[in-house]
Amino acid sequence: MTIPHWQLNARTLARGIREGEFTAEAAVTSVLERIDTRNPAINAIVARCDDEALAAARKADDMVRRGVPLGPLHGVPVTIKINIDVQGQATTNGMAAYRNHIAPDHSPVVRHLLDAGAIIVGRTNTPELSMRATTDSPLHGRTRNPWHPEASPGGSSGGGGAAAAAGFGPIHHGNDIGGSLRIPSFACGVATVKPTQGRVPSFNPSTGGERGLLMQLASVQGVMCREVDDVRLGLEVISREDPRDPWWVPAPFTGPKIGGPIGVAVTRESHGYPVHPEILAGIDRAAEMLADAGYDVREVKTPSMERPAELWFGALFHEVIAILGPLAREHGSDTINRIFEWMQSVGEPVDSVGYRDAIAGRSALTREWSVFLAEHPLVLSPFLMRELFPWDYDARGEAELHDLFRAAIYSTGINFLGLPAGVVPIGLIDGLPCGVQLIGRRFREDLILDAMQAVEDRTGVLTRQLWAREV
């Protein structure tokens, strides 16, 4: 039986279009028809680009016929989160007040994807101000997890994670300041890498001012995909230079080869949180898979992740309260304002002296982890230490929000440190996805992707189990 185009990965689509096996118009049409079928139930895409996508596909096919040079994503359908700029479209960031906030130019990620030949088929949902671990807003409504409507799709890139799982193209943009790529990937059973700060250029031309320092240091752009190889391809494309981001680093995407078996340190340290037994079992399975693939897998005590997470809460919310708090109070819902209030009690916000000390302390903590990673190039850790949560868990009360963030210290701590980390599916808990995290050296996303690929090679692509339910 012929596989529908919407199920194909990015490399297969690009190769098939380039070699004339099928057209870009056929690939885009297949994805748009899949969106017609599944998006009404899950609300992952909140702004469709059908006419523009079909016009771009016809232009892509004409380029193939004329024999002009083609990019690595020529004709490949992608989605873009609605909190970064696509020229001529609204960058709403989940806020009704921004429904007419039209971008004057493309952000670097969008420019790089388009230059590589990708075709945007839609914009994906995000919560208000992109500041929740789930995806729901008064402007765009709630995104539902394709695995179960009452489960969270994660946040804040939950629209992209749900779109990836549902089959709305192979590559989906997202961003991550505390877990917003990795939480949706965990929740929706797809793969991602939160890159090193400085790997992918970031800038929104529509933004009137600059973000706070820690927001700049902790926030990154990335992609979520059903297959690890598409994460590699998409991340490599968006990592190209853009002079508008002074933090961008011209580091090679593939680093030098490491001699001998690559060491993987395994940690199950919970820092006092009651880890779900199936999460621990997933780490065991991933460790066995990596050992089978030739990695030197050992249980090793790592530097603490608890202190970086504590400083992420304290220092980041010093900025959030100052910068985003007034926007939430003026334009946000009661829900986001309650969550902001509860967030302040998760980690005590610091004063200006405490903020200064936290930024200084970040160097010491990152140094400690970098020295450890010099000896152990990869760390296999929990990501979320609990099973997937209900869609409104963070809004149910202060205790639930505290539980969620305590379970996620391996997420927020990594953002504070600026290290790269990937999440790869490892199986299901009560029918819902779960994953494990692989942490790596700065600018060695390639090593993380290699290890994630070894896991995927042994587990299979999890979303195929989801699609099998539809048959």
Helices and strands as residue ranges (DSSP letters): G 5-7, H 10-18, H 24-42, E 45-48, H 50-66, E 77-81, G 96-98, H 108-115, E 119-124, G 128-130, E 136-137, E 141-142, H 158-166, E 171-176, H 182-188, E 191-194, H 213-218, E 220-225, H 228-238, E 263-266, H 277-292, E 296-299, H 306-323, H 325-331, H 334-346, H 352-375, E 378-381, G 393-395, H 398-407, H 409-417, E 421-429, E 432-440, H 445-459, H 463-468
